[in-house]
């Protein structure tokens, strides 16, 4: 019976491999989130000259698990004036788009098992970069819908702020990523990593790298750009009315987005799994180390900078970041055309 | 159609038939969802749900593009329409505060009935058309494989269609300048503006 099924599916192994990959990526990402929460709380503690969580388990490692259990068993409050369907839909959109975005990122060379080549990515798309921007732009809907459906003025303000902010910074993100596309000549993320085998793009494209990272921090709604959830003005922004696991899902979405953004910066500018140090090429570990460093920078930024004012945020996005990224893109395309003709 | 039925009845299914049927049914489901979503845009009483149905419709169209190997078009569809245009729609709806309109008939009933009707029509059409013919002429399967890639579209745009492409960009520039001049400058005399 089982042999029959296996024979039947023989030319369609890629379907089974795809399903397994999807499960691994989803479970792996979601189980990294508690670790990242722990890392953030510990590091924030050190930055602010205090200890951080250290009571539950060794180094407080069990703390996020305990928090997760607490959130799972909390009462689920939906206030009467909320739009029930949209209220439940919003956190699902946020988590779903966050995980799907990561699925297009390659994090290692493909290897062979039993005659099948298995790539270390969810999907190696020809238009990988565009796909990531497309899906992550769908993630904004989760936040806007959450803000709208809660029927609360703070939530609505948070949702509107976040949509305006993300639209503005997406332009810079796209334009600076375009520099990498121009230099490598491909939208495929695997090819982009391959073209950096001698030098990461962070060195020749340094201004683009800096702008991309700033826009990336704004795009993931992290401090100092966390205007959508500014505690002092908006209680908690778009998820003011959420409780229990739905509240936790917004956090999951934010942290998965952080991981995806770090991985994207690694792939586009830091050379992916290329270690550049002979004798030190374990692709996945090199990739994970770079992502870990960038995550630490995210946390460092959060504990160092105060939140910037909303109008300054918009001015910064439209009058400084956007023109400078346009200029950078023009300069690099001129360089590319010159090098092609020479 | 009849062949499929015969095979189904005699349990004489090979792989290609099963997976071909699987793929066809996915295309069918996506298409139906797109149609229902577009019906929802027109028939829904709440503006915000209308906007959401429109987003659903656009995402379904992008998925259809994906099913036919047009990856680039699918991504552009999502980035431009579902990602950028519709978020502004939602923005405006959320800002203005959407009121629910009174409805004369049950929306759910209509959707259910229209789904059944469409399904029936589709089945009838499938019976009428019979076997589909393979693609011939300029559009060979190899060309179709190439169509989706960004490179093919770029080469086509910047060689055969360079003049319309540049003219379209000029049009967009005019629109942008027009909007800035409408929003930025008021055409009142200086004195009146200071009085208010």
Contacts between the chains, C-beta under 8 A, distances in Angstrom:
chain1	res1	chain2	res2	distance
A	8	B	15	6.1
A	11	B	15	7.0
A	12	B	15	7.4
A	12	B	19	6.7
A	86	B	48	7.6
A	86	B	52	7.8
A	125	B	71	6.5
A	126	B	71	5.7
A	126	B	72	7.8
A	126	B	148	7.5
A	126	B	149	5.7
A	126	B	150	7.1
A	127	B	71	5.0
A	127	B	72	5.5
A	127	B	75	5.0
A	127	B	150	6.0
A	130	B	72	7.2
A	130	B	75	3.9
A	130	B	76	7.3
A	130	B	79	6.7
A	130	B	150	7.6
A	131	B	71	7.9
A	131	B	75	5.5
A	133	B	75	7.9
A	133	B	79	5.9
A	133	B	83	7.8
A	134	B	62	8.0
A	134	B	75	4.9
A	134	B	78	3.9
A	134	B	79	4.7
A	134	B	82	7.8
A	134	B	83	6.3
A	135	B	78	7.4
A	137	B	78	7.3
A	137	B	79	6.2
A	137	B	82	7.6
A	137	B	83	3.2
A	137	B	84	7.0
A	137	B	87	7.6
A	138	B	59	7.7
A	138	B	78	6.8
A	138	B	82	6.4
A	138	B	83	6.4
A	140	B	83	7.7
A	140	B	87	5.7
A	141	B	55	7.0
A	141	B	87	7.2
A	141	B	90	7.3
A	144	B	87	6.9
A	144	B	90	5.3
A	144	B	91	7.4
A	144	B	94	6.8
A	145	B	52	7.7
A	145	B	90	7.9
A	147	B	94	7.2
A	148	B	48	6.4
A	148	B	90	7.5
A	148	B	94	4.9
A	156	B	94	6.3
A	159	B	94	6.7
A	160	B	91	6.5
A	160	B	94	6.2
A	160	B	95	6.8
A	163	B	87	5.5
A	163	B	90	7.2
A	163	B	91	5.6
A	164	B	91	7.3
A	167	B	84	6.9
A	167	B	87	6.3
A	167	B	88	7.8
A	170	B	83	8.0
A	187	B	150	5.5
